[in-house]
Amino acid sequence: MTRKIDNPVVSLVSRLISPFIMLYALYVIFHGHYSPGGGFQGGTMLAAAVLLLRLSVGSEISQLQFRKSWGTRLGAVGVLIYFSTGFLCLLLGGKFLDYKYLAKILPVSEVMARSWGILFVEIGVGVAVMGLLVSIYDDLLEGNPNA
């Protein structure tokens, strides 16, 4: 259990800014296939928004937004999205994560199939990073009786 900060200003500001951090994180994830990075950075920002609430309003209230049991599950789902995208390319006759082969099942050109494949991988990485970072924080907190 985390000790919450008993400052109403900190609580209010964290509740107001957290959705905007999450919105920007989603922007970073969904535009990561246009520039380097995206999934890891966006997932880290999503986790930071959740942890901001965990630290400012307490663990019990922040459980309404993101439950402790979701962390590891989301991490596994993210890795599954990443792996499934690569394995699907393998099944379609290409190499692992050779996205142009996704054009065989998607109604798009090979160029767009590469873009979609990268987007799927970025989403998987973002979900995995977010879930596992929150899970690590929660697990470390459970082991600390003074928190």
MODELLER restraints for C-alpha pairs under 7 A, 6 or more apart:
rsr = mdl.restraints
at = mdl.atoms
rsr.add(forms.Gaussian(group=physical.xy_distance, feature=features.Distance(at['CA:1:A'], at['CA:59:A']), mean=6.13, stdev=0.5))
rsr.add(forms.Gaussian(group=physical.xy_distance, feature=features.Distance(at['CA:1:A'], at['CA:147:A']), mean=6.60, stdev=0.5))
rsr.add(forms.Gaussian(group=physical.xy_distance, feature=features.Distance(at['CA:2:A'], at['CA:58:A']), mean=5.59, stdev=0.5))
rsr.add(forms.Gaussian(group=physical.xy_distance, feature=features.Distance(at['CA:2:A'], at['CA:59:A']), mean=5.51, stdev=0.5))
rsr.add(forms.Gaussian(group=physical.xy_distance, feature=features.Distance(at['CA:2:A'], at['CA:147:A']), mean=5.48, stdev=0.5))
rsr.add(forms.Gaussian(group=physical.xy_distance, feature=features.Distance(at['CA:3:A'], at['CA:58:A']), mean=5.93, stdev=0.5))
rsr.add(forms.Gaussian(group=physical.xy_distance, feature=features.Distance(at['CA:3:A'], at['CA:147:A']), mean=6.34, stdev=0.5))
rsr.add(forms.Gaussian(group=physical.xy_distance, feature=features.Distance(at['CA:4:A'], at['CA:55:A']), mean=6.17, stdev=0.5))
rsr.add(forms.Gaussian(group=physical.xy_distance, feature=features.Distance(at['CA:4:A'], at['CA:56:A']), mean=5.53, stdev=0.5))
rsr.add(forms.Gaussian(group=physical.xy_distance, feature=features.Distance(at['CA:4:A'], at['CA:57:A']), mean=5.14, stdev=0.5))
rsr.add(forms.Gaussian(group=physical.xy_distance, feature=features.Distance(at['CA:4:A'], at['CA:58:A']), mean=4.22, stdev=0.5))
rsr.add(forms.Gaussian(group=physical.xy_distance, feature=features.Distance(at['CA:5:A'], at['CA:56:A']), mean=5.27, stdev=0.5))
rsr.add(forms.Gaussian(group=physical.xy_distance, feature=features.Distance(at['CA:5:A'], at['CA:57:A']), mean=6.40, stdev=0.5))
rsr.add(forms.Gaussian(group=physical.xy_distance, feature=features.Distance(at['CA:10:A'], at['CA:56:A']), mean=6.62, stdev=0.5))
rsr.add(forms.Gaussian(group=physical.xy_distance, feature=features.Distance(at['CA:11:A'], at['CA:56:A']), mean=5.56, stdev=0.5))
rsr.add(forms.Gaussian(group=physical.xy_distance, feature=features.Distance(at['CA:11:A'], at['CA:57:A']), mean=5.81, stdev=0.5))
rsr.add(forms.Gaussian(group=physical.xy_distance, feature=features.Distance(at['CA:14:A'], at['CA:52:A']), mean=6.59, stdev=0.5))
rsr.add(forms.Gaussian(group=physical.xy_distance, feature=features.Distance(at['CA:14:A'], at['CA:53:A']), mean=6.36, stdev=0.5))
rsr.add(forms.Gaussian(group=physical.xy_distance, feature=features.Distance(at['CA:14:A'], at['CA:56:A']), mean=6.79, stdev=0.5))
rsr.add(forms.Gaussian(group=physical.xy_distance, feature=features.Distance(at['CA:15:A'], at['CA:53:A']), mean=6.89, stdev=0.5))
rsr.add(forms.Gaussian(group=physical.xy_distance, feature=features.Distance(at['CA:18:A'], at['CA:49:A']), mean=5.06, stdev=0.5))
rsr.add(forms.Gaussian(group=physical.xy_distance, feature=features.Distance(at['CA:21:A'], at['CA:45:A']), mean=6.72, stdev=0.5))
rsr.add(forms.Gaussian(group=physical.xy_distance, feature=features.Distance(at['CA:21:A'], at['CA:49:A']), mean=6.03, stdev=0.5))
rsr.add(forms.Gaussian(group=physical.xy_distance, feature=features.Distance(at['CA:22:A'], at['CA:45:A']), mean=6.85, stdev=0.5))
rsr.add(forms.Gaussian(group=physical.xy_distance, feature=features.Distance(at['CA:22:A'], at['CA:46:A']), mean=5.28, stdev=0.5))
rsr.add(forms.Gaussian(group=physical.xy_distance, feature=features.Distance(at['CA:22:A'], at['CA:49:A']), mean=6.29, stdev=0.5))
rsr.add(forms.Gaussian(group=physical.xy_distance, feature=features.Distance(at['CA:25:A'], at['CA:42:A']), mean=4.36, stdev=0.5))
rsr.add(forms.Gaussian(group=physical.xy_distance, feature=features.Distance(at['CA:25:A'], at['CA:43:A']), mean=6.91, stdev=0.5))
rsr.add(forms.Gaussian(group=physical.xy_distance, feature=features.Distance(at['CA:25:A'], at['CA:45:A']), mean=5.47, stdev=0.5))
rsr.add(forms.Gaussian(group=physical.xy_distance, feature=features.Distance(at['CA:25:A'], at['CA:46:A']), mean=5.83, stdev=0.5))
rsr.add(forms.Gaussian(group=physical.xy_distance, feature=features.Distance(at['CA:26:A'], at['CA:42:A']), mean=6.30, stdev=0.5))
rsr.add(forms.Gaussian(group=physical.xy_distance, feature=features.Distance(at['CA:28:A'], at['CA:38:A']), mean=5.27, stdev=0.5))
rsr.add(forms.Gaussian(group=physical.xy_distance, feature=features.Distance(at['CA:28:A'], at['CA:42:A']), mean=5.32, stdev=0.5))
rsr.add(forms.Gaussian(group=physical.xy_distance, feature=features.Distance(at['CA:29:A'], at['CA:38:A']), mean=4.61, stdev=0.5))
rsr.add(forms.Gaussian(group=physical.xy_distance, feature=features.Distance(at['CA:29:A'], at['CA:39:A']), mean=4.94, stdev=0.5))
rsr.add(forms.Gaussian(group=physical.xy_distance, feature=features.Distance(at['CA:29:A'], at['CA:42:A']), mean=5.06, stdev=0.5))
rsr.add(forms.Gaussian(group=physical.xy_distance, feature=features.Distance(at['CA:29:A'], at['CA:122:A']), mean=6.21, stdev=0.5))
rsr.add(forms.Gaussian(group=physical.xy_distance, feature=features.Distance(at['CA:29:A'], at['CA:123:A']), mean=6.37, stdev=0.5))
rsr.add(forms.Gaussian(group=physical.xy_distance, feature=features.Distance(at['CA:29:A'], at['CA:126:A']), mean=6.59, stdev=0.5))
rsr.add(forms.Gaussian(group=physical.xy_distance, feature=features.Distance(at['CA:30:A'], at['CA:119:A']), mean=6.72, stdev=0.5))
rsr.add(forms.Gaussian(group=physical.xy_distance, feature=features.Distance(at['CA:31:A'], at['CA:38:A']), mean=6.78, stdev=0.5))
rsr.add(forms.Gaussian(group=physical.xy_distance, feature=features.Distance(at['CA:32:A'], at['CA:38:A']), mean=3.81, stdev=0.5))
rsr.add(forms.Gaussian(group=physical.xy_distance, feature=features.Distance(at['CA:32:A'], at['CA:39:A']), mean=6.54, stdev=0.5))
rsr.add(forms.Gaussian(group=physical.xy_distance, feature=features.Distance(at['CA:32:A'], at['CA:122:A']), mean=6.75, stdev=0.5))
rsr.add(forms.Gaussian(group=physical.xy_distance, feature=features.Distance(at['CA:33:A'], at['CA:115:A']), mean=6.56, stdev=0.5))
rsr.add(forms.Gaussian(group=physical.xy_distance, feature=features.Distance(at['CA:33:A'], at['CA:118:A']), mean=5.73, stdev=0.5))
rsr.add(forms.Gaussian(group=physical.xy_distance, feature=features.Distance(at['CA:33:A'], at['CA:119:A']), mean=5.67, stdev=0.5))
rsr.add(forms.Gaussian(group=physical.xy_distance, feature=features.Distance(at['CA:38:A'], at['CA:122:A']), mean=6.34, stdev=0.5))
rsr.add(forms.Gaussian(group=physical.xy_distance, feature=features.Distance(at['CA:39:A'], at['CA:122:A']), mean=4.31, stdev=0.5))
rsr.add(forms.Gaussian(group=physical.xy_distance, feature=features.Distance(at['CA:39:A'], at['CA:123:A']), mean=6.05, stdev=0.5))
rsr.add(forms.Gaussian(group=physical.xy_distance, feature=features.Distance(at['CA:39:A'], at['CA:125:A']), mean=5.01, stdev=0.5))
rsr.add(forms.Gaussian(group=physical.xy_distance, feature=features.Distance(at['CA:39:A'], at['CA:126:A']), mean=4.19, stdev=0.5))
rsr.add(forms.Gaussian(group=physical.xy_distance, feature=features.Distance(at['CA:40:A'], at['CA:125:A']), mean=5.98, stdev=0.5))
rsr.add(forms.Gaussian(group=physical.xy_distance, feature=features.Distance(at['CA:40:A'], at['CA:126:A']), mean=5.38, stdev=0.5))
rsr.add(forms.Gaussian(group=physical.xy_distance, feature=features.Distance(at['CA:40:A'], at['CA:129:A']), mean=6.21, stdev=0.5))
rsr.add(forms.Gaussian(group=physical.xy_distance, feature=features.Distance(at['CA:42:A'], at['CA:126:A']), mean=5.85, stdev=0.5))
rsr.add(forms.Gaussian(group=physical.xy_distance, feature=features.Distance(at['CA:43:A'], at['CA:126:A']), mean=3.99, stdev=0.5))
rsr.add(forms.Gaussian(group=physical.xy_distance, feature=features.Distance(at['CA:43:A'], at['CA:127:A']), mean=6.07, stdev=0.5))
rsr.add(forms.Gaussian(group=physical.xy_distance, feature=features.Distance(at['CA:43:A'], at['CA:129:A']), mean=5.08, stdev=0.5))
rsr.add(forms.Gaussian(group=physical.xy_distance, feature=features.Distance(at['CA:43:A'], at['CA:130:A']), mean=4.44, stdev=0.5))
rsr.add(forms.Gaussian(group=physical.xy_distance, feature=features.Distance(at['CA:44:A'], at['CA:129:A']), mean=6.33, stdev=0.5))
rsr.add(forms.Gaussian(group=physical.xy_distance, feature=features.Distance(at['CA:44:A'], at['CA:130:A']), mean=5.74, stdev=0.5))
rsr.add(forms.Gaussian(group=physical.xy_distance, feature=features.Distance(at['CA:46:A'], at['CA:130:A']), mean=5.87, stdev=0.5))
rsr.add(forms.Gaussian(group=physical.xy_distance, feature=features.Distance(at['CA:47:A'], at['CA:130:A']), mean=4.74, stdev=0.5))
rsr.add(forms.Gaussian(group=physical.xy_distance, feature=features.Distance(at['CA:47:A'], at['CA:133:A']), mean=6.23, stdev=0.5))
rsr.add(forms.Gaussian(group=physical.xy_distance, feature=features.Distance(at['CA:47:A'], at['CA:134:A']), mean=5.79, stdev=0.5))
rsr.add(forms.Gaussian(group=physical.xy_distance, feature=features.Distance(at['CA:51:A'], at['CA:134:A']), mean=6.94, stdev=0.5))
rsr.add(forms.Gaussian(group=physical.xy_distance, feature=features.Distance(at['CA:53:A'], at['CA:62:A']), mean=5.84, stdev=0.5))
rsr.add(forms.Gaussian(group=physical.xy_distance, feature=features.Distance(at['CA:54:A'], at['CA:62:A']), mean=5.46, stdev=0.5))
rsr.add(forms.Gaussian(group=physical.xy_distance, feature=features.Distance(at['CA:68:A'], at['CA:135:A']), mean=6.82, stdev=0.5))
rsr.add(forms.Gaussian(group=physical.xy_distance, feature=features.Distance(at['CA:68:A'], at['CA:138:A']), mean=6.73, stdev=0.5))
rsr.add(forms.Gaussian(group=physical.xy_distance, feature=features.Distance(at['CA:71:A'], at['CA:131:A']), mean=4.13, stdev=0.5))
rsr.add(forms.Gaussian(group=physical.xy_distance, feature=features.Distance(at['CA:71:A'], at['CA:132:A']), mean=5.63, stdev=0.5))
rsr.add(forms.Gaussian(group=physical.xy_distance, feature=features.Distance(at['CA:71:A'], at['CA:134:A']), mean=5.94, stdev=0.5))
rsr.add(forms.Gaussian(group=physical.xy_distance, feature=features.Distance(at['CA:71:A'], at['CA:135:A']), mean=4.63, stdev=0.5))
rsr.add(forms.Gaussian(group=physical.xy_distance, feature=features.Distance(at['CA:72:A'], at['CA:131:A']), mean=6.01, stdev=0.5))
rsr.add(forms.Gaussian(group=physical.xy_distance, feature=features.Distance(at['CA:72:A'], at['CA:132:A']), mean=5.85, stdev=0.5))
rsr.add(forms.Gaussian(group=physical.xy_distance, feature=features.Distance(at['CA:72:A'], at['CA:135:A']), mean=6.00, stdev=0.5))
rsr.add(forms.Gaussian(group=physical.xy_distance, feature=features.Distance(at['CA:74:A'], at['CA:127:A']), mean=6.24, stdev=0.5))
rsr.add(forms.Gaussian(group=physical.xy_distance, feature=features.Distance(at['CA:74:A'], at['CA:128:A']), mean=6.02, stdev=0.5))
rsr.add(forms.Gaussian(group=physical.xy_distance, feature=features.Distance(at['CA:74:A'], at['CA:131:A']), mean=5.01, stdev=0.5))
rsr.add(forms.Gaussian(group=physical.xy_distance, feature=features.Distance(at['CA:75:A'], at['CA:127:A']), mean=6.31, stdev=0.5))
rsr.add(forms.Gaussian(group=physical.xy_distance, feature=features.Distance(at['CA:75:A'], at['CA:128:A']), mean=3.78, stdev=0.5))
rsr.add(forms.Gaussian(group=physical.xy_distance, feature=features.Distance(at['CA:75:A'], at['CA:129:A']), mean=6.58, stdev=0.5))
rsr.add(forms.Gaussian(group=physical.xy_distance, feature=features.Distance(at['CA:75:A'], at['CA:131:A']), mean=4.76, stdev=0.5))
rsr.add(forms.Gaussian(group=physical.xy_distance, feature=features.Distance(at['CA:75:A'], at['CA:132:A']), mean=5.23, stdev=0.5))
rsr.add(forms.Gaussian(group=physical.xy_distance, feature=features.Distance(at['CA:76:A'], at['CA:128:A']), mean=6.57, stdev=0.5))
rsr.add(forms.Gaussian(group=physical.xy_distance, feature=features.Distance(at['CA:77:A'], at['CA:128:A']), mean=6.87, stdev=0.5))
rsr.add(forms.Gaussian(group=physical.xy_distance, feature=features.Distance(at['CA:78:A'], at['CA:124:A']), mean=4.04, stdev=0.5))
rsr.add(forms.Gaussian(group=physical.xy_distance, feature=features.Distance(at['CA:78:A'], at['CA:125:A']), mean=5.81, stdev=0.5))
rsr.add(forms.Gaussian(group=physical.xy_distance, feature=features.Distance(at['CA:78:A'], at['CA:127:A']), mean=4.89, stdev=0.5))
rsr.add(forms.Gaussian(group=physical.xy_distance, feature=features.Distance(at['CA:78:A'], at['CA:128:A']), mean=4.19, stdev=0.5))
rsr.add(forms.Gaussian(group=physical.xy_distance, feature=features.Distance(at['CA:79:A'], at['CA:124:A']), mean=6.03, stdev=0.5))
rsr.add(forms.Gaussian(group=physical.xy_distance, feature=features.Distance(at['CA:79:A'], at['CA:125:A']), mean=6.83, stdev=0.5))
rsr.add(forms.Gaussian(group=physical.xy_distance, feature=features.Distance(at['CA:79:A'], at['CA:128:A']), mean=5.96, stdev=0.5))
rsr.add(forms.Gaussian(group=physical.xy_distance, feature=features.Distance(at['CA:81:A'], at['CA:121:A']), mean=6.84, stdev=0.5))
rsr.add(forms.Gaussian(group=physical.xy_distance, feature=features.Distance(at['CA:81:A'], at['CA:124:A']), mean=4.96, stdev=0.5))
rsr.add(forms.Gaussian(group=physical.xy_distance, feature=features.Distance(at['CA:82:A'], at['CA:121:A']), mean=4.87, stdev=0.5))
rsr.add(forms.Gaussian(group=physical.xy_distance, feature=features.Distance(at['CA:82:A'], at['CA:124:A']), mean=5.02, stdev=0.5))
rsr.add(forms.Gaussian(group=physical.xy_distance, feature=features.Distance(at['CA:82:A'], at['CA:125:A']), mean=6.71, stdev=0.5))
rsr.add(forms.Gaussian(group=physical.xy_distance, feature=features.Distance(at['CA:85:A'], at['CA:97:A']), mean=6.76, stdev=0.5))
rsr.add(forms.Gaussian(group=physical.xy_distance, feature=features.Distance(at['CA:85:A'], at['CA:117:A']), mean=6.80, stdev=0.5))
rsr.add(forms.Gaussian(group=physical.xy_distance, feature=features.Distance(at['CA:85:A'], at['CA:120:A']), mean=6.90, stdev=0.5))
rsr.add(forms.Gaussian(group=physical.xy_distance, feature=features.Distance(at['CA:85:A'], at['CA:121:A']), mean=6.80, stdev=0.5))
rsr.add(forms.Gaussian(group=physical.xy_distance, feature=features.Distance(at['CA:86:A'], at['CA:96:A']), mean=4.78, stdev=0.5))
rsr.add(forms.Gaussian(group=physical.xy_distance, feature=features.Distance(at['CA:86:A'], at['CA:97:A']), mean=4.08, stdev=0.5))
rsr.add(forms.Gaussian(group=physical.xy_distance, feature=features.Distance(at['CA:87:A'], at['CA:96:A']), mean=5.97, stdev=0.5))
rsr.add(forms.Gaussian(group=physical.xy_distance, feature=features.Distance(at['CA:89:A'], at['CA:95:A']), mean=6.39, stdev=0.5))
rsr.add(forms.Gaussian(group=physical.xy_distance, feature=features.Distance(at['CA:89:A'], at['CA:96:A']), mean=5.87, stdev=0.5))
rsr.add(forms.Gaussian(group=physical.xy_distance, feature=features.Distance(at['CA:89:A'], at['CA:97:A']), mean=5.87, stdev=0.5))
rsr.add(forms.Gaussian(group=physical.xy_distance, feature=features.Distance(at['CA:89:A'], at['CA:98:A']), mean=5.86, stdev=0.5))
rsr.add(forms.Gaussian(group=physical.xy_distance, feature=features.Distance(at['CA:89:A'], at['CA:99:A']), mean=6.19, stdev=0.5))
rsr.add(forms.Gaussian(group=physical.xy_distance, feature=features.Distance(at['CA:89:A'], at['CA:101:A']), mean=5.67, stdev=0.5))
rsr.add(forms.Gaussian(group=physical.xy_distance, feature=features.Distance(at['CA:89:A'], at['CA:102:A']), mean=6.15, stdev=0.5))
rsr.add(forms.Gaussian(group=physical.xy_distance, feature=features.Distance(at['CA:90:A'], at['CA:96:A']), mean=5.10, stdev=0.5))
rsr.add(forms.Gaussian(group=physical.xy_distance, feature=features.Distance(at['CA:92:A'], at['CA:101:A']), mean=6.07, stdev=0.5))
rsr.add(forms.Gaussian(group=physical.xy_distance, feature=features.Distance(at['CA:94:A'], at['CA:101:A']), mean=6.11, stdev=0.5))
rsr.add(forms.Gaussian(group=physical.xy_distance, feature=features.Distance(at['CA:99:A'], at['CA:113:A']), mean=6.07, stdev=0.5))
rsr.add(forms.Gaussian(group=physical.xy_distance, feature=features.Distance(at['CA:99:A'], at['CA:114:A']), mean=4.59, stdev=0.5))
rsr.add(forms.Gaussian(group=physical.xy_distance, feature=features.Distance(at['CA:99:A'], at['CA:117:A']), mean=5.35, stdev=0.5))
rsr.add(forms.Gaussian(group=physical.xy_distance, feature=features.Distance(at['CA:100:A'], at['CA:110:A']), mean=4.73, stdev=0.5))
rsr.add(forms.Gaussian(group=physical.xy_distance, feature=features.Distance(at['CA:100:A'], at['CA:111:A']), mean=6.79, stdev=0.5))
rsr.add(forms.Gaussian(group=physical.xy_distance, feature=features.Distance(at['CA:100:A'], at['CA:113:A']), mean=5.47, stdev=0.5))
rsr.add(forms.Gaussian(group=physical.xy_distance, feature=features.Distance(at['CA:100:A'], at['CA:114:A']), mean=5.22, stdev=0.5))
rsr.add(forms.Gaussian(group=physical.xy_distance, feature=features.Distance(at['CA:102:A'], at['CA:113:A']), mean=5.54, stdev=0.5))
rsr.add(forms.Gaussian(group=physical.xy_distance, feature=features.Distance(at['CA:103:A'], at['CA:109:A']), mean=5.91, stdev=0.5))
rsr.add(forms.Gaussian(group=physical.xy_distance, feature=features.Distance(at['CA:103:A'], at['CA:110:A']), mean=5.34, stdev=0.5))
rsr.add(forms.Gaussian(group=physical.xy_distance, feature=features.Distance(at['CA:103:A'], at['CA:113:A']), mean=5.19, stdev=0.5))
rsr.add(forms.Gaussian(group=physical.xy_distance, feature=features.Distance(at['CA:141:A'], at['CA:147:A']), mean=6.76, stdev=0.5))
